């Protein structure tokens, strides 16, 4: 995958707005679910393209996990 060097880095506030979730949710995803982010000093930085790719991959994995579990009807 080719990295777009012109893509700007965004901070925690911008990524929360982009995802429409709280700071606590982003922190949880960083710590427990592997959300791609980079800690620089005390700040987190993100590439929106990496976040969007992560979301698509995790959505596909969640659907696969839901269907593999079988139904309990």
C-alpha positions as a Markdown table, in Angstrom:
| # | Residue | x | y | z |
|---|---|---|---|---|
| 1 | Unk | 0.0 | 0.0 | 0.0 |
| 2 | Unk | 1.4 | 3.4 | -1.0 |
| 3 | Unk | 1.4 | 6.0 | 1.8 |
| 4 | Unk | 0.0 | 9.4 | 0.8 |
| 5 | Unk | 2.6 | 11.8 | 2.2 |
| 6 | Unk | 0.3 | 14.8 | 1.7 |
| 7 | Unk | -2.3 | 13.4 | 4.0 |
| 8 | Unk | -2.3 | 15.5 | 7.2 |
| 9 | Unk | -2.1 | 14.1 | 10.7 |
| 10 | Unk | -5.2 | 14.8 | 12.9 |
| 11 | Unk | -5.5 | 14.9 | 16.6 |
| 12 | Unk | -7.8 | 13.2 | 19.1 |
| 13 | Unk | -10.5 | 15.9 | 18.8 |
| 14 | Unk | -10.7 | 15.6 | 15.0 |
| 15 | Unk | -10.7 | 11.8 | 15.0 |
| 16 | Unk | -13.6 | 11.8 | 17.6 |
| 17 | Unk | -15.6 | 14.1 | 15.4 |
| 18 | Unk | -14.7 | 12.0 | 12.3 |
| 19 | Unk | -15.9 | 8.8 | 14.0 |
| 20 | Unk | -18.8 | 10.5 | 16.0 |
| 21 | Unk | -17.6 | 8.9 | 19.2 |
| 22 | Unk | -16.3 | 10.1 | 22.5 |
| 23 | Unk | -12.7 | 10.5 | 23.5 |
| 24 | Unk | -13.2 | 7.5 | 26.0 |
| 25 | Unk | -14.3 | 5.3 | 23.1 |
| 26 | Unk | -11.3 | 6.2 | 21.0 |
| 27 | Unk | -9.0 | 5.6 | 23.9 |
| 28 | Unk | -10.7 | 2.2 | 24.5 |
| 29 | Unk | -10.3 | 1.3 | 20.8 |
| 30 | Unk | -6.6 | 2.3 | 20.9 |
| 31 | Unk | -6.0 | 0.2 | 24.0 |
| 32 | Unk | -8.1 | -2.9 | 23.4 |
| 33 | Unk | -9.0 | -3.1 | 19.7 |
| 34 | Unk | -5.8 | -2.0 | 17.9 |
| 35 | Unk | -7.1 | 1.3 | 16.5 |
| 36 | Unk | -4.1 | 2.7 | 14.5 |
| 37 | Unk | -2.7 | 5.8 | 16.3 |
| 38 | Unk | 0.6 | 7.3 | 17.2 |
| 39 | Unk | 1.5 | 8.7 | 20.6 |
| 40 | Unk | 3.8 | 11.7 | 20.2 |
| 41 | Unk | 4.6 | 13.1 | 23.6 |
| 42 | Unk | 1.3 | 13.4 | 25.4 |
| 43 | Unk | -0.7 | 13.7 | 22.2 |
| 44 | Unk | -2.3 | 11.1 | 19.9 |
| 45 | Unk | -2.0 | 11.6 | 16.1 |
| 46 | Unk | -3.9 | 9.7 | 13.4 |
| 47 | Unk | -4.2 | 9.4 | 9.7 |
| 48 | Unk | -7.8 | 9.4 | 8.6 |
| 49 | Unk | -7.2 | 6.9 | 5.8 |
| 50 | Unk | -5.7 | 4.4 | 8.3 |
| 51 | Unk | -8.7 | 4.8 | 10.6 |
| 52 | Unk | -11.1 | 4.3 | 7.8 |
| 53 | Unk | -9.3 | 1.2 | 6.6 |
| 54 | Unk | -9.3 | -0.2 | 10.2 |
| 55 | Unk | -13.0 | 0.5 | 10.5 |
| 56 | Unk | -13.8 | -1.4 | 7.2 |
| 57 | Unk | -11.6 | -4.3 | 8.3 |
| 58 | Unk | -13.1 | -4.5 | 11.7 |
| 59 | Unk | -16.7 | -4.3 | 10.3 |
| 60 | Unk | -15.9 | -7.2 | 8.0 |
| 61 | Unk | -14.4 | -9.2 | 10.9 |
| 62 | Unk | -17.4 | -8.5 | 13.1 |
| 63 | Unk | -19.8 | -9.7 | 10.5 |
| 64 | Unk | -17.7 | -12.9 | 10.0 |
| 65 | Unk | -17.6 | -13.5 | 13.7 |
| 66 | Unk | -21.4 | -13.0 | 14.0 |
| 67 | Unk | -22.1 | -15.5 | 11.2 |
| 68 | Unk | -19.6 | -18.1 | 12.5 |
| 69 | Unk | -21.2 | -18.1 | 15.9 |
| 70 | Unk | -24.3 | -19.8 | 14.5 |
| 71 | Unk | -27.8 | -18.8 | 15.5 |
| 72 | Unk | -29.4 | -19.7 | 18.8 |
| 73 | Unk | -33.0 | -19.7 | 17.6 |
